[in-house]
């Protein structure tokens, strides 16, 4: 028998009493039980939304799932669990429920406006305990997103009534409503007059004003359309507060007003580019001097350096290979007793050096016979150089 969905009758109710119709221990987790009640206020994971949490009897509700109309609660008990036929008290976590209601209702407003203005469908939806993610079937520009966000907040400020109802078959057939899939049987319709009409199984707030505010916090191209993330209600307030705290901390670290941070960072980036270019020029000069000091008749050459980039490493190896017939390598210290390396040769198989390094050290890497690259850990520069010079005279 299907579970009676008390949350359909009253999304604001927080306590109920119900009879246990099934209970089964979950073997892999001692203390956890799968419990079915004749009726419940706990909304299950359904329609892209995370389930309610709370307590049943003396146990914590960890998860709620639905299959074929039967709602199963996963509950952890430290002591004795109820038995079939017992009447138990259930209490939902209202803060969690209400946050989900605010965010789900906000999503309906946003998606309804997107559909009305651009004709795009909401083809993906996930309401986690942190954010709301929506996927739309077309591309929205930054200007489009800003416009929809503004209109959504206007709808919130208008404090419009939100109606949740099961229309009869004739009314439903004549109704123009959004739905992500084909539906059969009783269909629950959530209506926000002038904004959205959509099939939905989840609890919603009574009026749009309860949502408080809606803020888009992320967007990216996704499967030919766009994926957006939003925060509504208390989550939006908390998100803004956290962002403000972080900006204030950055402002204090930089000794710059919050509104001056972007310009300050631009100046820092430019200064960093200038210093990086100057430092690289010094590294190039140093490596050039070291190469010029190597006798032309020396067959194998291995240089050790600090803090040069992979491009300069490769450039140096290529120059060495032009003038020396053996193995030519550059080892750069990346941490204490850790090195990145590139080794090349115009005549010899560099893979032989890679094999030797792996046999004698904690080394990784690979490549083609003419050039390999990788890393060595647990050996200092002197030990590595002694090994290479002894092996490749």
Secondary structure, 3 states (H helix, E strand, C coil): CCCEEHHHHCCCCCEEEEEEEEEEECCCCCCEEEEEECEECCCCCECCECCCCEEECCEEEEEEEEECCEEEEEEECCCCCCCCCCEEEEEECHHHHHHHHHHHHHHHHHHHHHHHHHCCCEEEEEECCCCEEEEECCCCCHHHHHHHHHHHHHHHHCCCEEEEEECCHHHHHHCCCECCCCCCCCCEEEEECCCEEEECCCCCCCEHHHHCCEEEEEEEEECCEEEEEEEEHHHHHHHHHHHHHHHHHHHHHHCCCHHHHHHHHHHHHHHHHHHHHHHHHHHHHHHHHHHHCCCCCCCCEEEEEECCCHHHHHHHHHHHHHHCCCCEEEEEEEECCEEEEEEECCCCCCHHHHHHHHHHCEEEEEEECCEEEEEEECCCHHHHHHHHHHHCC
